[in-house]
Amino acid sequence: MKKPIGACKLCAVEIQVKDKPWKVALSCAVKTGEGLQVKTDTEAVRLARSKAIQQLLALFSAAV
Ligand code: FES
């Protein structure tokens, strides 16, 4: 399987591994494993996805 390049950032989620702090990560680039917790709908996730969409729209509108 090819390694994801994480270009669009629309798959942002919050993850926590064991007792480490929660952080925003790209789900396509995170390997699952024991102790991994995932939140898909938090304020941080919505903000990260919103920024990603704004960046994509800016790139798209600059290209047309
Ligand atoms: S960065 Fe695009 S699917 Fe993960």
Backbone and ligand atoms as CSV (ligand in chain L), in Angstrom:
chain,resi,resn,atom,element,x,y,z
A,1,MET,N,N,0.839,-1.187,0.000
A,1,MET,CA,C,0.000,0.000,0.000
A,1,MET,C,C,0.874,1.236,0.000
A,2,LYS,N,N,0.493,2.214,-0.834
A,2,LYS,CA,C,1.259,3.445,-0.908
A,2,LYS,C,C,1.076,4.277,0.360
A,3,LYS,N,N,2.123,5.000,0.718
A,3,LYS,CA,C,2.062,5.890,1.877
A,3,LYS,C,C,1.274,7.133,1.485
A,4,PRO,N,N,0.284,7.558,2.285
A,4,PRO,CA,C,-0.488,8.755,1.946
A,4,PRO,C,C,0.402,9.996,1.974
A,5,ILE,N,N,0.071,10.956,1.132
A,5,ILE,CA,C,0.875,12.174,1.108
A,5,ILE,C,C,0.278,13.270,1.981
A,6,GLY,N,N,-0.971,13.109,2.411
A,6,GLY,CA,C,-1.584,14.085,3.320
A,6,GLY,C,C,-1.730,15.459,2.712
A,7,ALA,N,N,-2.096,15.531,1.471
A,7,ALA,CA,C,-2.143,16.810,0.777
A,7,ALA,C,C,-3.394,17.626,1.067
A,8,CYS,N,N,-4.550,17.016,1.194
A,8,CYS,CA,C,-5.783,17.801,1.295
A,8,CYS,C,C,-6.113,18.202,2.736
A,9,LYS,N,N,-5.694,17.422,3.691
A,9,LYS,CA,C,-5.915,17.687,5.125
A,9,LYS,C,C,-7.389,17.658,5.539
A,10,LEU,N,N,-8.248,17.142,4.686
A,10,LEU,CA,C,-9.675,17.077,5.020
A,10,LEU,C,C,-10.002,15.932,5.970
A,11,CYS,N,N,-9.068,15.045,6.188
A,11,CYS,CA,C,-9.325,13.899,7.062
A,11,CYS,C,C,-8.852,14.166,8.489
A,12,ALA,N,N,-8.719,15.443,8.844
A,12,ALA,CA,C,-8.238,15.795,10.188
A,12,ALA,C,C,-9.129,15.189,11.270
A,13,VAL,N,N,-8.502,14.668,12.282
A,13,VAL,CA,C,-9.184,14.128,13.458
A,13,VAL,C,C,-8.330,14.489,14.680
A,14,GLU,N,N,-8.864,14.281,15.835
A,14,GLU,CA,C,-8.046,14.411,17.042
A,14,GLU,C,C,-7.727,13.015,17.537
A,15,ILE,N,N,-6.465,12.826,17.877
A,15,ILE,CA,C,-6.060,11.509,18.368
A,15,ILE,C,C,-5.347,11.643,19.716
A,16,GLN,N,N,-5.409,10.550,20.442
A,16,GLN,CA,C,-4.658,10.450,21.686
A,16,GLN,C,C,-4.081,9.042,21.744
A,17,VAL,N,N,-2.800,8.957,21.988
A,17,VAL,CA,C,-2.140,7.666,22.142
A,17,VAL,C,C,-1.796,7.487,23.610
A,18,LYS,N,N,-2.413,6.487,24.192
A,18,LYS,CA,C,-2.257,6.205,25.621
A,18,LYS,C,C,-2.550,7.466,26.432
A,19,ASP,N,N,-1.638,7.941,27.245
A,19,ASP,CA,C,-1.927,9.091,28.103
A,19,ASP,C,C,-1.340,10.393,27.586
A,20,LYS,N,N,-0.881,10.384,26.334
A,20,LYS,CA,C,-0.318,11.616,25.772
A,20,LYS,C,C,-1.443,12.604,25.482
A,21,PRO,N,N,-1.124,13.890,25.320
A,21,PRO,CA,C,-2.161,14.898,25.054
A,21,PRO,C,C,-2.849,14.657,23.707
A,22,TRP,N,N,-4.116,15.076,23.630
A,22,TRP,CA,C,-4.848,15.019,22.376
A,22,TRP,C,C,-4.186,15.954,21.388
A,23,LYS,N,N,-4.157,15.533,20.104
A,23,LYS,CA,C,-3.609,16.409,19.070
A,23,LYS,C,C,-4.342,16.159,17.765
A,24,VAL,N,N,-4.353,17.190,16.912
A,24,VAL,CA,C,-4.958,17.046,15.593
A,24,VAL,C,C,-3.967,16.310,14.702
A,25,ALA,N,N,-4.477,15.325,13.968
A,25,ALA,CA,C,-3.638,14.542,13.057
A,25,ALA,C,C,-4.439,14.220,11.803
A,26,LEU,N,N,-3.733,13.829,10.769
A,26,LEU,CA,C,-4.386,13.419,9.527
A,26,LEU,C,C,-4.647,11.918,9.610
A,27,SER,N,N,-5.920,11.548,9.584
A,27,SER,CA,C,-6.257,10.145,9.807
A,27,SER,C,C,-5.702,9.231,8.729
A,28,CYS,N,N,-5.508,9.752,7.518
A,28,CYS,CA,C,-4.978,8.896,6.456
A,28,CYS,C,C,-3.512,8.555,6.690
A,29,ALA,N,N,-2.871,9.261,7.603
A,29,ALA,CA,C,-1.446,9.047,7.826
A,29,ALA,C,C,-1.143,8.432,9.184
A,30,VAL,N,N,-2.191,8.070,9.940
A,30,VAL,CA,C,-1.989,7.521,11.276
A,30,VAL,C,C,-2.265,6.017,11.271
A,31,LYS,N,N,-1.332,5.271,11.783
A,31,LYS,CA,C,-1.547,3.831,11.913
A,31,LYS,C,C,-2.341,3.553,13.184
A,32,THR,N,N,-3.283,2.664,13.073
A,32,THR,CA,C,-4.064,2.316,14.249
A,32,THR,C,C,-3.247,1.398,15.164
A,33,GLY,N,N,-3.632,1.374,16.399
A,33,GLY,CA,C,-2.929,0.511,17.337
A,33,GLY,C,C,-3.606,0.564,18.697
A,34,GLU,N,N,-3.169,-0.319,19.571
A,34,GLU,CA,C,-3.745,-0.381,20.899
A,34,GLU,C,C,-3.503,0.940,21.631
A,35,GLY,N,N,-4.529,1.441,22.292
A,35,GLY,CA,C,-4.406,2.674,23.065
A,35,GLY,C,C,-4.683,3.925,22.263
A,36,LEU,N,N,-4.949,3.769,20.964
A,36,LEU,CA,C,-5.245,4.943,20.131
A,36,LEU,C,C,-6.723,5.287,20.253
A,37,GLN,N,N,-7.000,6.530,20.604
A,37,GLN,CA,C,-8.375,7.021,20.644
A,37,GLN,C,C,-8.519,8.103,19.588
A,38,VAL,N,N,-9.694,8.168,18.978
A,38,VAL,CA,C,-9.933,9.108,17.882
A,38,VAL,C,C,-11.242,9.855,18.122
A,39,LYS,N,N,-11.193,11.176,17.942
A,39,LYS,CA,C,-12.397,12.002,17.963
A,39,LYS,C,C,-12.514,12.647,16.584
A,40,THR,N,N,-13.701,12.532,16.001
A,40,THR,CA,C,-13.875,13.028,14.634
A,40,THR,C,C,-14.670,14.323,14.550
A,41,ASP,N,N,-15.244,14.754,15.645
A,41,ASP,CA,C,-16.073,15.961,15.598
A,41,ASP,C,C,-15.855,16.801,16.850
A,42,THR,N,N,-14.770,17.552,16.836
A,42,THR,CA,C,-14.465,18.462,17.946
A,42,THR,C,C,-14.231,19.850,17.366
A,43,GLU,N,N,-14.149,20.840,18.224
A,43,GLU,CA,C,-13.887,22.205,17.758
A,43,GLU,C,C,-12.552,22.262,17.013
A,44,ALA,N,N,-11.534,21.603,17.534
A,44,ALA,CA,C,-10.216,21.613,16.884
A,44,ALA,C,C,-10.271,20.944,15.515
A,45,VAL,N,N,-11.043,19.875,15.400
A,45,VAL,CA,C,-11.184,19.169,14.114
A,45,VAL,C,C,-11.920,20.051,13.112
A,46,ARG,N,N,-13.000,20.661,13.567
A,46,ARG,CA,C,-13.764,21.533,12.663
A,46,ARG,C,C,-12.905,22.706,12.191
A,47,LEU,N,N,-12.101,23.273,13.084
A,47,LEU,CA,C,-11.230,24.385,12.708
A,47,LEU,C,C,-10.175,23.923,11.696
A,48,ALA,N,N,-9.565,22.778,11.945
A,48,ALA,CA,C,-8.538,22.262,11.028
A,48,ALA,C,C,-9.130,21.989,9.647
A,49,ARG,N,N,-10.312,21.387,9.601
A,49,ARG,CA,C,-10.948,21.103,8.309
A,49,ARG,C,C,-11.361,22.391,7.608
A,50,SER,N,N,-11.838,23.357,8.370
A,50,SER,CA,C,-12.228,24.637,7.787
A,50,SER,C,C,-11.027,25.324,7.142
A,51,LYS,N,N,-9.890,25.320,7.829
A,51,LYS,CA,C,-8.676,25.912,7.268
A,51,LYS,C,C,-8.250,25.161,6.014
A,52,ALA,N,N,-8.376,23.836,6.045
A,52,ALA,CA,C,-7.989,23.032,4.876
A,52,ALA,C,C,-8.862,23.369,3.672
A,53,ILE,N,N,-10.159,23.499,3.908
A,53,ILE,CA,C,-11.066,23.839,2.805
A,53,ILE,C,C,-10.748,25.230,2.267
A,54,GLN,N,N,-10.476,26.183,3.156
A,54,GLN,CA,C,-10.129,27.535,2.701
A,54,GLN,C,C,-8.860,27.516,1.851
A,55,GLN,N,N,-7.869,26.719,2.257
A,55,GLN,CA,C,-6.630,26.624,1.480
A,55,GLN,C,C,-6.889,25.992,0.121
A,56,LEU,N,N,-7.712,24.946,0.097
A,56,LEU,CA,C,-8.019,24.294,-1.179
A,56,LEU,C,C,-8.775,25.239,-2.104
A,57,LEU,N,N,-9.735,25.972,-1.559
A,57,LEU,CA,C,-10.490,26.917,-2.376
A,57,LEU,C,C,-9.598,28.036,-2.896
A,58,ALA,N,N,-8.666,28.492,-2.078
A,58,ALA,CA,C,-7.735,29.538,-2.510
A,58,ALA,C,C,-6.866,29.020,-3.648
A,59,LEU,N,N,-6.393,27.793,-3.529
A,59,LEU,CA,C,-5.577,27.198,-4.596
A,59,LEU,C,C,-6.398,27.031,-5.870
A,60,PHE,N,N,-7.643,26.562,-5.696
A,60,PHE,CA,C,-8.493,26.320,-6.862
A,60,PHE,C,C,-8.837,27.630,-7.549
A,61,SER,N,N,-9.205,28.649,-6.781
A,61,SER,CA,C,-9.602,29.918,-7.411
A,61,SER,C,C,-8.396,30.614,-8.051
A,62,ALA,N,N,-7.190,30.376,-7.540
A,62,ALA,CA,C,-5.999,30.949,-8.158
A,62,ALA,C,C,-5.683,30.254,-9.477
A,63,ALA,N,N,-6.165,29.005,-9.619
A,63,ALA,CA,C,-5.851,28.219,-10.818
A,63,ALA,C,C,-6.842,28.482,-11.955
A,64,VAL,N,N,-8.003,29.074,-11.660
A,64,VAL,CA,C,-8.994,29.301,-12.729
A,64,VAL,C,C,-9.028,30.762,-13.145
L,1,FES,S1,S,-4.830,14.457,3.862
L,1,FES,FE1,FE,-6.274,14.079,2.315
L,1,FES,S2,S,-7.233,12.217,2.964
L,1,FES,FE2,FE,-5.806,12.660,4.522
